[in-house]
Amino acid sequence: MSKDALGWRCKFAVVAPSTNTIVQPDMDSFRLKGITNHYGRIHIPNMKVTSDKEFEDLVEAIGATLYEAVDRCMTCEPDHLIMGMSALMFWGGRKKSEKRMGELSKHCGVDVTAGSFACEAALNLYGVKRIAVISPYWPISDKNVTLFFEDCGFEVRKFRGLKCISPVAIAHVQPDELKKHVLEMDDQSIDAFVQVGTNLSMVEVCNEMSIELKKPMIPINAATYWQALRNNGFIDQFDGHGPLFRDH
């Protein structure tokens, strides 16, 4: 088979909600020469989210049009699918999320990388158990994220859910606020931090604070792209984007 002129090493399809403005610039910044990213938008309105019920409605809206977005991506014949959205891939705990990911892979005919499992893999690199999680979500989702990590064998000691009022508003959370939350949660009971919610811009904050606090800081977009590279046999290590890409 002839190779793509730009994506001669690999073509990634990346699906994310249409309201998400952080996944694309984040993942493009991690891209290696010869690897290309091809984005599919899961159509959802910028829904008001002021309760657990409204957050569940949002998750359902994402799930309802996910496969349509995936099918559009598959027309460019990508080698791998990256899930650029996370809530759905935590929902119901690890076993249900694994089943959901397997069904998606079977449907599209390529392997899938999802942020929930990428965060698990990244945490396992450091041999940590006691974690703190920061999320843009509402309590119903925070419970599902906690369940997933507990299913993976981690102790979720602290959780900070920001209760963002719409999908677009997640991207409006600024670095200083995120740093403040991390510092408020940090103490001797926490071995590592995890950030979930792919529209929350926290890669640079995590990279800075991993040095300041001397603890692993796992931002979901970095973990997801890192695992997608490693799952496809790309072992390039490079600086400038944090310890996952530099050291692992």
PAZAPA-4460 file (N, C-alpha, C; in steps of 0.05 Angstrom, whole numbers, plus 32768, in hexadecimal, padded with zeros to 4 digits):
% residues 248
    n_x    n_y    n_z   ca_x   ca_y   ca_z    c_x    c_y    c_z   seq   type   mol
   8011   7FE8   8000   8000   8000   8000   8012   8019   8000     1      M     A
   800B   802C   7FF0   801A   8045   7FEF   8016   8055   8008     2      S     A
   802A   8065   8010   8029   8074   8029   801F   8090   8024     3      K     A
   8011   809B   8038   8008   80B7   8038   8021   80C9   8037     4      D     A
   8020   80DE   8027   8037   80EF   8023   8040   80FD   803C     5      A     A
   802E   8104   804E   8035   8111   8067   8033   80FE   807F     6      L     A
   801F   80EC   807E   801C   80D9   8094   8028   80BE   808D     7      G     A
   8042   80BF   8085   804F   80A6   807B   8055   8093   8092     8      W     A
   8055   809D   80AB   8059   808A   80C2   803E   8081   80CD     9      R     A
   802B   8093   80CF   8011   808C   80DB   7FFD   80A2   80D6    10      C     A
   7FE4   809B   80D2   7FCE   80AE   80D2   7FBC   80A9   80EA    11      K     A
   7FBA   80BC   80FC   7FA8   80BA   8112   7F8D   80C8   810C    12      F     A
   7F77   80BA   8111   7F5D   80C8   8112   7F58   80D0   812F    13      A     A
   7F4F   80E8   8134   7F4A   80F2   814F   7F2D   80FC   8150    14      V     A
   7F1D   80F1   8161   7F01   80FB   8164   7EFE   810A   817E    15      V     A
   7EF0   8120   817D   7EEB   8131   8194   7ED1   813F   8191    16      A     A
   7EC4   8148   81A6   7EAB   8157   81A4   7EB0   8171   8194    17      P     A
   7E9C   817A   8186   7E9E   8192   8175   7EA4   81AB   8186    18      S     A
   7E9E   81A9   81A0   7EA3   81C0   81B2   7EBF   81C1   81BC    19      T     A
   7ECF   81AD   81B6   7EEA   81AA   81C2   7EFF   81BA   81B2    20      N     A
   7F0C   81CD   81C0   7F20   81DD   81B2   7F3D   81D8   81BC    21      T     A
   7F40   81C4   81CD   7F5B   81BF   81D9   7F68   81A6   81CE    22      I     A
   7F59   8191   81C8   7F64   8179   81BE   7F75   817D   81A5    23      V     A
   7F6A   818B   8191   7F78   818E   8178   7F93   819C   817B    24      Q     A
   7F94   81B4   8187   7FAF   81C0   818A   7FC2   81B0   819C    25      P     A
   7FB7   81A4   81B1   7FC8   8193   81C2   7FD5   817C   81B1    26      D     A
   7FC4   816D   81A3   7FCE   8155   8196   7FDF   815D   817D    27      M     A
   7FD9   8173   8171   7FEA   817C   815B   8006   8183   8165    28      D     A
   8008   818D   817D   8022   8195   8188   8033   817C   818E    29      S     A
   8026   8165   8193   8035   814C   8199   803D   813D   8180    30      F     A
   8033   8145   8169   8035   8135   8150   8053   8133   8147    31      R     A
   805A   811C   813E   8075   8117   8134   8075   8118   8115    32      L     A
   808C   811E   8109   808E   811E   80ED   8087   8103   80E1    33      K     A
   8076   8103   80CD   806D   80EA   80C1   8054   80DF   80CE    34      G     A
   804A   80EC   80E2   8031   80E4   80EF   801D   80FB   80ED    35      I     A
   8005   80F6   80E3   7FF1   810B   80DF   7FD8   8105   80EF    36      T     A
   7FCB   811B   80F8   7FB2   8119   8107   7F9B   8123   80F6    37      N     A
   7F85   8114   80F7   7F6E   811A   80E6   7F55   811A   80F8    38      H     A
   7F49   8132   80FB   7F35   8137   8110   7F19   8133   8106    39      Y     A
   7F09   8126   8117   7EEC   8123   8113   7EDE   812F   812A    40      G     A
   7EC9   813F   8124   7EBA   814D   8138   7EA0   813F   813F    41      R     A
   7E9D   8138   8158   7E84   812C   8162   7E70   8143   8167    42      I     A
   7E5C   8145   8157   7E4B   815D   8159   7E3A   815D   8172    43      H     A
   7E3F   8171   8183   7E2E   8176   819A   7E2A   8194   819D    44      I     A
   7E14   819D   81A7   7E10   81BA   81AD   7E20   81C2   81C6    45      P     A
   7E25   81DB   81C9   7E32   81E5   81E1   7E1D   81E7   81F7    46      N     A
   7E17   81CF   8202   7E00   81CC   8214   7E07   81D9   8230    47      M     A
   7DF2   81E5   823B   7DF5   81EE   8257   7DF7   81D6   8269    48      K     A
   7E0B   81D7   827C   7E0E   81C1   828F   7E0F   81CC   82AB    49      V     A
   7DF9   81C8   82BA   7DF7   81D3   82D5   7DEF   81BE   82E9    50      T     A
   7DEF   81A4   82E1   7DE7   818F   82F3   7DF2   8174   82E8    51      S     A
   7DF1   8160   82F9   7DF9   8145   82F1   7DE7   813C   82D9    52      D     A
   7DCE   8141   82DA   7DBC   8139   82C5   7DC4   8145   82AA    53      K     A
   7DCA   815F   82AA   7DD2   816C   8292   7DED   8162   8288    54      E     A
   7DFF   815A   829B   7E18   814E   8292   7E14   8133   8285    55      F     A
   7E02   8123   8291   7DFB   8109   8285   7DEF   810D   8269    56      E     A
   7DDF   8122   8265   7DD4   8128   824A   7DEB   812E   8237    57      D     A
   7DFF   813C   8240   7E16   8143   8230   7E25   8129   8227    58      L     A
   7E2A   8117   823A   7E38   80FE   8234   7E28   80EE   821F    59      V     A
   7E0D   80ED   8223   7DFC   80DF   8210   7DFD   80EB   81F4    60      E     A
   7DFE   8106   81F3   7E00   8114   81D9   7E19   810D   81CB    61      A     A
   7E2F   810B   81DA   7E49   8103   81CE   7E47   80E7   81C3    62      I     A
   7E3D   80D5   81D3   7E3A   80B9   81CB   7E29   80B5   81B3    63      G     A
   7E14   80C6   81B0   7E00   80C2   819B   7E0C   80C7   817F    64      A     A
   7E20   80D9   817D   7E2B   80DF   8163   7E49   80D7   8160    65      T     A
   7E53   80C8   8174   7E6F   80C0   8173   7E75   80B0   815A    66      L     A
   7E65   809B   8154   7E6B   8089   813E   7E69   8097   8123    67      Y     A
   7E58   80AB   8121   7E56   80BB   8108   7E71   80C9   8103    68      E     A
   7E7C   80D5   8118   7E95   80E3   8116   7EAC   80D0   810F    69      A     A
   7EAC   80B9   811C   7EC0   80A4   8117   7EBE   809B   80FA    70      V     A
   7EA6   8096   80F0   7EA2   808D   80D5   7EAD   80A1   80C0    71      D     A
   7EA9   80BB   80C6   7EB3   80CF   80B4   7ED2   80CE   80B4    72      R     A
   7EDE   80CB   80CB   7EFB   80C9   80CD   7F06   80B1   80BE    73      C     A
   7EF8   809B   80BE   7F02   8083   80B3   7F05   8084   8094    74      M     A
   7EF7   8098   8088   7EF9   809A   806B   7F15   80A2   8061    75      T     A
   7F26   80AD   8073   7F41   80B4   806B   7F55   809D   8071    76      C     A
   7F4A   8086   8078   7F59   806D   807D   7F6F   8072   8092    77      E     A
   7F68   807B   80AA   7F7C   807E   80BF   7F86   8063   80CA    78      P     A
   7F9D   8064   80D7   7FA8   804B   80E2   7F9F   8046   80FE    79      D     A
   7F95   805A   810C   7F8F   8058   8128   7F7B   806E   8130    80      H     A
   7F6A   8068   8143   7F57   807C   814D   7F5E   8085   8169    81      L     A
   7F5F   809F   816D   7F63   80AB   8187   7F49   80B8   8190    82      I     A
   7F41   80B1   81A9   7F29   80BE   81B5   7F32   80D8   81C2    83      M     A
   7F29   80EE   81B6   7F30   8108   81C1   7F1B   8113   81D4    84      G     A
   7F0C   8101   81E0   7EF8   8108   81F4   7EF9   80F2   8209    85      M     A
   7EF4   80F9   8222   7EFA   80E5   8238   7EE3   80DC   8249    86      S     A
   7ECF   80EC   824D   7EBA   80E4   8260   7EAE   80C9   825A    87      A     A
   7EA7   80C5   8240   7E9B   80AC   8238   7EAD   8094   823C    88      L     A
   7EC7   8098   823C   7ED9   8082   823E   7EE2   807C   825B    89      M     A
   7ED5   808A   826E   7ED7   8084   828B   7EBD   8078   8295    90      F     A
   7EA7   807D   8286   7E8C   8078   8291   7E87   805B   8297    91      W     A
   7E7E   8056   82AF   7E78   803A   82B8   7E8F   802A   82C2    92      G     A
   7EA7   8036   82C3   7EBE   8028   82CD   7ECF   801B   82B7    93      G     A
   7EE4   800D   82BF   7EF7   8003   82AC   7EEC   7FEE   8299    94      R     A
   7EDD   7FDB   82A4   7ED3   7FC5   8293   7EC0   7FCF   827E    95      K     A
   7EAE   7FE0   8285   7E9B   7FEA   8271   7EA9   7FFC   825D    96      K     A
   7EBD   800B   8266   7ECB   801C   8253   7EDC   800C   8240    97      S     A
   7EE7   7FF6   824A   7EF6   7FE4   8238   7EE4   7FD7   8223    98      E     A
   7ECC   7FD0   822B   7EB9   7FC4   8218   7EB1   7FD9   8203    99      K     A
   7EAD   7FF2   820C   7EA5   8007   81FA   7EBB   800C   81E6   100      R     A
   7ED4   800C   81EF   7EEB   8011   81DD   7EEE   7FFA   81CA   101      M     A
   7EEA   7FE1   81D3   7EEC   7FCA   81C1   7ED7   7FCB   81AB   102      G     A
   7EBE   7FD2   81B3   7EA9   7FD5   819F   7EAF   7FEA   818A   103      E     A
   7EBB   8000   8193   7EC2   8015   8181   7ED8   800C   816D   104      L     A
   7EEC   7FFE   8178   7F02   7FF4   8167   7EF7   7FE0   8152   105      S     A
   7EE5   7FCF   815B   7EDA   7FBC   8148   7ECA   7FCA   8132   106      K     A
   7EBC   7FDF   813A   7EAB   7FEE   8127   7EBC   7FFB   8112   107      H     A
   7ED3   8008   811A   7EE2   8018   8107   7EF9   8008   80FA   108      C     A
   7F00   7FF1   8106   7F14   7FE0   80F9   7F31   7FE7   80FF   109      G     A
   7F35   7FF9   8112   7F51   8000   811B   7F51   8000   8139   110      V     A
   7F69   7FFF   8145   7F6C   8001   8162   7F66   801D   816B   111      D     A
   7F5E   801F   8185   7F55   8039   8190   7F66   803F   81A9   112      V     A
   7F6D   8058   81AC   7F79   8062   81C5   7F66   8075   81D2   113      T     A
   7F61   8071   81EC   7F4F   8082   81FB   7F5D   808D   8214   114      A     A
   7F56   80A5   821C   7F64   80B3   8231   7F63   80A5   824C   115      G     A
   7F4D   8098   8252   7F4A   808B   826C   7F60   8075   826F   116      S     A
   7F63   8064   825B   7F77   804F   825C   7F93   805A   8259   117      F     A
   7F96   8070   824B   7FB0   807D   8248   7FBA   8088   8263   118      A     A
   7FA7   8093   8272   7FAF   809D   828D   7FB6   8086   829F   119      C     A
   7FA8   8070   829D   7FAF   8058   82AD   7FCB   804F   82A6   120      E     A
   7FD1   804E   828D   7FEC   8045   8284   8002   8058   828E   121      A     A
   7FFC   8071   828C   8010   8085   8295   8015   8083   82B3   122      A     A
   8000   8081   82C2   8003   807E   82DF   8013   8065   82E7   123      L     A
   800E   804F   82D8   801C   8036   82DE   803A   8039   82D9   124      N     A
   8042   804B   82C8   805F   804F   82C3   806D   8057   82DD   125      L     A
   805F   8066   82EE   806B   8072   8306   8067   8062   831F   126      Y     A
   8057   804C   831D   8053   803B   8334   8044   8048   834B   127      G     A
   8033   805B   8345   8024   806A   835A   8009   805E   835E   128      V     A
   7FFD   8063   8375   7FE3   8059   837C   7FD0   806F   8385   129      K     A
   7FDA   8083   8393   7FC8   8097   839F   7FC8   80B0   838E   130      R     A
   7FB1   80B5   8382   7FB0   80CB   836E   7F9B   80E0   8375   131      I     A
   7F9F   80F8   836A   7F8C   810D   836A   7F84   8113   834D   132      A     A
   7F6A   8118   8349   7F60   811D   832E   7F53   8138   832C   133      V     A
   7F59   8146   8316   7F4B   815F   8310   7F3C   815C   82F6   134      I     A
   7F23   8166   82F6   7F11   8161   82DF   7EFF   817A   82DB   135      S     A
   7EF6   817E   82C3   7EE3   8194   82BE   7EC6   818C   82C2   136      P     A
   7EC2   8174   82CB   7EA7   8167   82CB   7E96   816D   82E3   137      Y     A
   7E7F   8161   82E2   7E6C   8162   82F9   7E6E   8148   8309   138      W     A
   7E62   8148   8321   7E66   8130   8333   7E60   8115   8327   139      P     A
   7E4B   8114   8316   7E43   80FA   830B   7E5A   80EE   82FA   140      I     A
   7E68   80FF   82EC   7E7F   80F6   82DC   7E97   80F1   82EE   141      S     A
   7E9B   8102   8302   7EB1   80FE   8315   7EAF   80E2   8322   142      D     A
   7E97   80D9   8328   7E93   80BF   8334   7E9C   80A9   8320   143      K     A
   7E96   80AD   8306   7E9E   8099   82F2   7EBC   8098   82EE   144      N     A
   7EC8   80B0   82EE   7EE5   80B1   82EB   7EF3   80A4   8303   145      V     A
   7EE8   80A9   831B   7EF3   809D   8334   7EF0   807E   8332   146      T     A
   7ED9   8075   8329   7ED4   8058   8327   7EE8   804C   8314   147      L     A
   7EED   8059   82FD   7F00   804E   82EA   7F1C   804B   82F7   148      F     A
   7F26   8060   8303   7F41   805E   830F   7F42   804A   8326   149      F     A
   7F2C   8048   8336   7F2C   8034   834B   7F2C   8018   833F   150      E     A
   7F1D   8014   8329   7F1E   7FFA   831B   7F3A   7FF3   8312   151      D     A
   7F4A   8008   830C   7F66   8003   8303   7F79   7FFF   831A   152      C     A
   7F6F   8001   8333   7F80   7FFC   834A   7F8C   8015   8357   153      G     A
   7F82   802D   834F   7F8C   8045   835C   7F7A   804E   8372   154      F     A
   7F85   805D   8385   7F75   806A   839A   7F71   8087   8393   155      E     A
   7F58   808F   838E   7F53   80AB   8388   7F4F   80BA   83A2   156      V     A
   7F64   80C6   83AB   7F64   80D3   83C5   7F56   80EE   83C5   157      R     A
   7F59   80FD   83AF   7F4C   8117   83AC   7F42   811B   8390   158      K     A
   7F2C   812A   838D   7F20   812F   8373   7F16   814B   8372   159      F     A
   7F1E   815A   835E   7F14   8175   835B   7F05   8177   8340   160      R     A
   7EEA   8178   8342   7ED9   817B   832A   7ED2   8198   8327   161      G     A
   7ED7   81A4   8310   7ED3   81C1   830D   7EB7   81C9   8305   162      L     A
   7EA6   81B7   82FE   7E8A   81BC   82F7   7E88   81D2   82E2   163      K     A
   7E96   81CF   82CD   7E95   81E3   82B7   7E78   81E4   82AB   164      C     A
   7E6F   81FC   82A4   7E53   8200   829E   7E4B   81FA   8281   165      I     A
   7E5F   81F3   8271   7E59   81EB   8255   7E72   81DD   824A   166      S     A
   7E6F   81CE   8234   7E87   81C2   8229   7E9C   81D7   8220   167      P     A
   7E93   81ED   8214   7EA6   8201   820B   7EB4   820E   8223   168      V     A
   7EA5   8212   8239   7EB0   821F   8251   7EC8   8210   825D   169      A     A
   7ECA   81F6   8258   7EE0   81E6   8262   7EFB   81F2   8259   170      I     A
   7EFB   81FA   8240   7F14   8205   8235   7F1B   8221   823F   171      A     A
   7F08   822D   824D   7F0D   8248   8258   7F1B   8248   8273   172      H     A
   7F1E   8230   827F   7F2C   822F   8299   7F4A   8235   8294   173      V     A
   7F54   8249   82A3   7F6F   8253   829F   7F84   8245   82B0   174      Q     A
   7F9E   8246   82A7   7FB3   8237   82B5   7FB6   823E   82D2   175      P     A
   7FB3   8258   82DA   7FB6   825F   82F6   7FA1   8252   8307   176      D     A
   7F89   824F   82FD   7F74   8241   830D   7F7B   8224   8311   177      E     A
   7F85   8217   82FB   7F8C   81FB   82FD   7FA3   81F6   8310   178      L     A
   7FB7   8208   830F   7FCD   8206   8322   7FC4   8208   833F   179      K     A
   7FB1   821B   8343   7FA6   821F   835E   7F99   8205   8369   180      K     A
   7F89   81F8   8358   7F7C   81DF   8360   7F90   81CA   8367   181      H     A
   7FA5   81C7   8357   7FBA   81B3   835C   7FC7   81B8   8376   182      V     A
   7FCF   81D1   837C   7FDD   81D8   8395   7FCB   81D3   83AD   183      L     A
   7FB1   81D8   83AA   7F9E   81D4   83C0   7F9B   81B6   83C6   184      E     A
   7F9D   81A5   83B2   7F9A   8188   83B6   7FB4   817B   83BF   185      M     A
   7FCA   8187   83B9   7FE4   8179   83BE   7FEA   8176   83DB   186      D     A
   7FF1   815E   83E3   7FFC   8159   83FE   8009   813D   83FD   187      D     A
   8012   8133   8413   8021   811A   8414   8011   8102   840D   188      Q     A
   7FF6   8105   840D   7FE5   80EE   8407   7FE2   80E9   83E9   189      S     A
   7FED   80FB   83D8   7FEA   80FA   83BB   8005   80F3   83AE   190      I     A
   8004   80DD   839F   801C   80D4   8391   801E   80E0   8374   191      D     A
   8006   80E5   8368   8006   80EE   834D   7FEB   80FC   8347   192      A     A
   7FEB   810D   8333   7FD3   811C   832A   7FCB   8113   830E   193      F     A
   7FB1   8112   8309   7FA7   810C   82EF   7F93   8121   82E7   194      V     A
   7F94   812B   82CF   7F80   813E   82C4   7F70   8130   82AF   195      Q     A
   7F56   8130   82B2   7F44   8125   829D   7F34   813C   8291   196      V     A
   7F26   8135   827B   7F17   8149   826C   7F28   8156   8257   197      G     A
   7F25   814D   823E   7F37   8154   8228   7F35   8171   8220   198      T     A
   7F20   817F   8228   7F1E   819B   8220   7F29   81AE   8236   199      N     A
   7F35   81A2   824B   7F42   81B1   8260   7F60   81B4   8259   200      L     A
   7F69   81CC   8256   7F85   81D0   824D   7F98   81CF   8264   201      S     A
   7FA5   81B8   8268   7FB5   81B5   827F   7FD0   81A8   827A   202      M     A
   7FD8   81A4   8261   7FF1   8197   825B   8009   81A7   8266   203      V     A
   800A   81C1   825F   8021   81D1   8269   8021   81D4   8287   204      E     A
   8009   81D7   8293   8008   81D8   82B0   8013   81BF   82BD   205      V     A
   800B   81A8   82B2   8015   818E   82BD   8033   818C   82BA   206      C     A
   803D   8194   82A3   805A   8192   829E   806A   81A3   82B2   207      N     A
   8060   81BC   82B7   806D   81CE   82CA   806B   81C3   82E6   208      E     A
   8054   81BA   82EE   804F   81B3   830A   805B   8198   8311   209      M     A
   8060   8187   82FD   806E   816E   8302   808B   8174   830C   210      S     A
   8096   8189   8302   80B1   8191   830B   80AF   819F   8326   211      I     A
   809B   81B0   832A   8099   81BF   8343   8092   81AC   835A   212      E     A
   8080   8199   8356   8077   8188   836C   8086   816E   836D   213      L     A
   8096   8168   8358   80A5   814F   8356   8092   8137   8359   214      K     A
   807C   8139   834B   8068   8123   834B   805F   811F   832E   215      K     A
   8057   8107   8326   804C   8103   830B   8032   8113   8308   216      P     A
   8030   8121   82F2   8018   8130   82EB   800F   8126   82CF   217      M     A
   7FF8   8119   82CD   7FEF   810C   82B4   7FD9   811C   82A8   218      I     A
   7FDF   812C   8293   7FC9   813A   8284   7FBE   8127   826E   219      P     A
   7FA4   8125   826C   7F98   8110   825C   7F9F   8112   823E   220      I     A
   7FA1   812A   8233   7FA7   812C   8216   7FC3   8122   8210   221      N     A
   7FD6   8129   8221   7FF2   811F   821E   7FF3   8101   8221   222      A     A
   7FE6   80F7   8236   7FE6   80DA   823A   7FDA   80CB   8223   223      A     A
   7FC4   80D6   8218   7FB6   80C8   8202   7FC8   80C7   81E9   224      T     A
   7FD4   80DD   81E2   7FE4   80DD   81C9   7FFE   80CC   81CD   225      Y     A
   8009   80CE   81E5   8020   80BE   81EC   801A   80A0   81E8   226      W     A
   8003   8097   81F3   7FFC   807B   81F1   7FF6   8073   81D4   227      Q     A
   7FEA   8085   81C5   7FE4   807F   81A9   7FFE   807B   819A   228      A     A
   8012   808B   819F   802C   8087   8192   8038   806C   819A   229      L     A
   8039   8067   81B4   8045   804E   81BE   8035   8036   81B4   230      R     A
   801B   8037   81B3   800A   8021   81AA   8010   801A   818D   231      N     A
   801A   802E   817E   8020   8029   8162   803E   8025   815C   232      N     A
   804D   8021   8172   8069   801A   816E   807C   8032   816B   233      G     A
   8072   804A   816F   8083   8062   816D   8090   8068   8188   234      F     A
   80A9   8064   818A   80B6   8067   81A4   80C7   8080   81A6   235      I     A
   80C3   8092   8193   80D2   80AC   8193   80CF   80B9   81AE   236      D     A
   80E5   80C2   81BA   80E4   80D1   81D2   80EE   80EE   81CC   237      Q     A
   80DF   8102   81D6   80E6   811D   81D0   80DE   8130   81E7   238      F     A
   80ED   8145   81E9   80E9   8158   81FF   80D5   816E   81F7   239      D     A
   80CD   817E   820A   80BC   8195   8205   809F   8190   820A   240      G     A
   8097   8177   820F   807A   8171   8213   8076   8160   822C   241      H     A
   8089   8160   823F   8085   8152   8258   8092   8137   8259   242      G     A
   8093   812C   8271   80A2   8113   8276   8098   80FA   8268   243      P     A
   807E   80F8   8261   8075   80E0   8253   8084   80DD   8239   244      L     A
   8084   80F3   8229   8091   80F2   820F   80B0   80F1   8211   245      F     A
   80BA   80FE   8225   80D7   80FF   8229   80E4   80E6   8234   246      R     A
   80D6   80D9   8247   80E2   80C3   8256   80D7   80A8   8251   247      D     A
   80BF   80A6   8245   80B1   808C   8242   80A8   8087   8226   248      H     A
***
